[in-house]
Amino acid sequence: MKRFAQVALLVLSGVGLLRVSLFSEAYLRYVKEGMRPLLIASGVLLVLLGAAEAWSARRRPAERPVQDGDGDGDGDDDHGYDGDGDGGGRDHGHDHSGVPRVAWLLFLPALSLLFYAPPALGSYTASREAPKAVAVVAEDGFDPLPATSPLPITLTDFTQRVQQDGTRAVQGRTVRMTGFVTPADGGGGWYLTRIMLSCCAADAQSVKVRVYGVAAPEADTWVTVTGTWHAQGTLGTSSAAVALDGRTVTEVERPVNGYTDALPLGS
């Protein structure tokens, strides 16, 4: 890879990081919000490294060709010597310090960040992993539910209430949850899903609630669903189905905190 290409790669990578982290919210598709300062610092550092490398190359004097002892300009003499007496001249004259051609593929992610940011994780990821195991709540750990109807609730809270709350507080209650659509294999219905990140997209985990009774919108569509618990199994025990008999489905914009299982900001 030529020096100008190395400089271009550093600069493009830095500008791409700054584009998704400093001038847009696209970085939230890949990392948590707290990682933003680190992404901005990394972008600035890459741009500065590219500028420093360009300045260094501009000031570096041109290299002179190696002169041989026989005047034929091929870098070695007619006796196979390379000038230092080790007899290895026949292997010299070839540059083994170059970067492999495959390094040019590094331009693809750099250009991707600059011109086309890959989409956020969605149903493809969620359908290929088991749902996240929710934490066990102590018997006295559930607070009384507010009388609001429909009741805003997260998918994790709903799962815990259904399978661990011995008071059966969600029985007969109309709840409202927000997530994206993930198709279900067999058995009817579809999944309302949220993906959670501990740090970045590499450690993503999902939580799902199966929805019955209403048609599934297109996969990856963000929706708000209202409904009641789907009576299957014994409520308050692990046999209870983490499922909902849907009543209404409304398409919504992806919330800013889409990588957390939390109520949408402002709700």
Phi, psi and omega in degrees: 000127181292159183298321180297328179289323177297318178296315181298321180296317178299313183293315180298319179296317179295315180295322178298316177298318179294325180298314185277340184253327184261323186253007178201177177257013185297335181298336180293350175285343188236332183220168177284162185300327182293347180275355185302312180302323179293321178295318179297315179297321179295319179297315179298317181297319180295319178297317179295321177296319177297318179295320180295320179294320178296318179295320179296317180295325181291325183273345182287128179294153179295140180284137179274145179294150179289131178263140178257179185272349184251002173078007181266359172074015182262006173089353176216164180271177185288350182261006177084012179267149181255010176101344179248006172082007182265000175071014184262017187297335183292339179264354182272170181096354177249135182270109180261009183264359182290157178279138179303152182299332181299340179298337179297338179293343177296341178291335183297307177295327179296314179292328179297314178296329184281320188245335182210101179283125179305150184291167178290161175298147183208218188296327180301315179290314184296326183285350184250016176216154179289148179299149179294135177287126181278154182290148178280132180257136178299157185303324181264017185271352182268126175277155177300142179281141175295160184279001181304139176220127355291152185273116175293131182207149178276164180294323178293315179298319179297316179299315179295318179297318183293319189256351184231343185276105180292342179281351179054046186294337182272355182297124180078356181275140172273123183245162179229126181227151181237135177188192178248161187276130172234124179299150178249144179269108174072160176081001179079166178076187179208173184252135165268127193228146167230141176252136181241143179243138170275323179222300185216182184299338182292336181250028184295142173225153184239154171233138188227148171231126181282139183241128177243160169089348178227148182294144180279126170295180180298144180306142179077359176288131176278131185220158168248126185245135170246149180172189180235163181302136178280108188291095177212121186087187182261116182300137181091001178233170182293347179280347182290135180288133174276080188210163186225137168271102187289147175245313179225149175227123182236127177289138181224166174285150176299125181291156179300323179266047184291342180261026173227152174268076181228162175297142178305138180304134180091355181276000000 
